[in-house]
């Protein structure tokens, strides 16, 4: 019972510190919030105030007034930018300030708690109560000790296993003798010898710790405080009542408290540099397991050798010292998953980095796991509409497919995937965007675009920025896939974007070279192909028995001067189910999106199209190929006949019809209608520059004047001869009106 009173007393101290810390936080936060509210009120007044100087600016300005007008326009732009800044300062900045205050409060709380508990345990009657528990703790520890496979492997090479008994105060000789006899007896079973070391360490506060080889049996108050701190960091404190609720929770835990023995394994840092740590010990550790350093940073094991273990550091590594202890966390690297991640930006280990509070989750998934077996998969037969005419008609994508986006820099690769995400609105498809090695400003722009179009509510952004470590860029796509798998196994459809795997390969090459692995072609490690294959094979369409969920992957690869035969592009092309090649020449000619039909392919084909789209685009690829060939031939200046001229004119109209502005996805039935209208010649009376207005007016005409026919097209069914005649009649009417 005495030890329970000890715990209750230091929990009361927790409450005192938390309450006073809470008042400090609320005071600071209240002042900051009032300042923000004042700025927002000023902004509203500015918006309500007329700005005559801007209204007087004329669009037609004499040349001598041009510089003056430019200055006024620039001033207007700056003012509008300032207003937007103040408007967006609100919630996110408040949450960020609040979070910083809370983190400082947590650290202050733990520092004060440790000092006060240490003082309390040295006073009576607590000191005597703790010392009286030592004999019972020794008996309980000795009942649990065992040799691990790592200990037995160590004994084969060294014959002697070191045992260390550490306590806060000097132990009785009888307890030390009991530990010595028990450990000697344990090692005699494998013909090994033991060497017992007895130490005192006041930092343990109370209790004792027994270490046999790498395994530690810890029954100290310091270890209890460590687990208390870990729990405290997981509890969100975001309102004024959270401190009181936390105190009540721990009072309840204290009433049921019993001394615990924590078992874990310890190793030692040998060297640390460039985000790579070499350790010894931890002989039972597994590949991909998480370790924790003495400073609180964590890492993941990526290399296991006979005499050392290689580990990559997730965070900052400058404050990790050689010789410092490192412990096994007891789990494989994993990330939080669930509905709470939707609408959020997280880093590669699942921590929120958008400044709007903690993420509620109840489940974690390992970042690496086996791909679904062949018998667990179903055929890819359901279309995932991108809303991009050139893709849905020429290289359709199905749910569960892996379609590669490949091309040079600045050819619109990211634009395609962002438009695809926007087109999933209202279609019950979860989207995961993994940004690998991208600039923070670009990620912020993508987030703003998705929020503007209402797409962030079903999207999660996993950001491993260019300023981050190679380790975070390496695990980011695996973390994003784990988040997607949660929804897939729940029977939902998921779209995951890897932007881009070229930078992912570079990050893995950097880690491999730092881990002293042999390099191969272009200095990439030999398992670079396996790296991407085990990632992309996790995208699949599950069978109905497993819920029928799917993950559709759209990896991005960057090429140099259009060379798709280089190492990484050929690897990923051989893994995926098709590729969309973006041509720099087409992009420079003004074709958006700049899809090269000849080099783009979908191995799923028309199985991923509706019957309506299949009917409308059946010979589209052939006609475009003929057009490109004739266009190249006519560049020599030869005379052409009327038939060739007609083919060229049709191809130009078709290419113009396939042009599409960003953030304007087109429904499947609209795409099919447009392609049918162009192929049937209903756009021949329009000039090329009028194709955009022809397309826009076509959709409006059918929706306003042909509702029954429009509903028939929206069903996606193949047009019967009767429906086709009605469509032709309506197209004739529209062409006459235009």
Secondary structure, DSSP 4 states (H G I P E B T S, - for coil): -HHHHHHHHHHHHHHHHHHHHHHHHHHHHHHHHHHHHHHHHHHHHHHHS--HHHHT--SS--GGGHHHHHHHHHHHHHHHHHHHHHHTTHHHHHHHHHHHHHHHHHHHHHHHHHHHHHHHHTSTTHHHHHHHTHHHHHHHHHTT----HHHHHHHHHHSEEEEEEEESSPPPHHHHHHHHHHHHHHHHTTT-EEEEEEEE-GGG-SEEEEEETTEEEEEEHHHHHHHHHHHHHHS---STTHHHHHHHHHHHHHHT-----EEEEEEEEEEEETTEEEEEE-TT--TTEEEEETTS-EEEEEEE-SS-EEEEESS--TTPPTT-EEEEEEEESEEEESGGGTT-EE-TTS-B-SSS-----SEEEESS-PPPPGGGB----SB---S-HHHHHHS--BTT-B-EEEE-TTSSHHHHHHHHHHTTTTTTEEEEEEEEEE-HHHHHHHHHHHHHTT-GGGEEEEEEETTS-HHHHHHHHHHHHHHHHHHHTTT-EEEEEEETHHHHHHHHHHHHHHTTPPB-GGG-BTTHHHHHHHHHTT--BB-GGGT--EEEEEEEEE-STT-TTSHHHHHHHHHSSEEEEEPHHHHHTT-SS-B-TTT-EESSGGGGS-HHHHHHTTTHHHHHHHHHHHHHHHTT-----HHHHHHHHHHHHHHHHT---TT----HHHHHHHHHHHHTTTTTTS-GGGHHHHHHHHHHHHHHH-HHHHHHHHTTPPPPHHHHHHHHHHHHHHHHH-
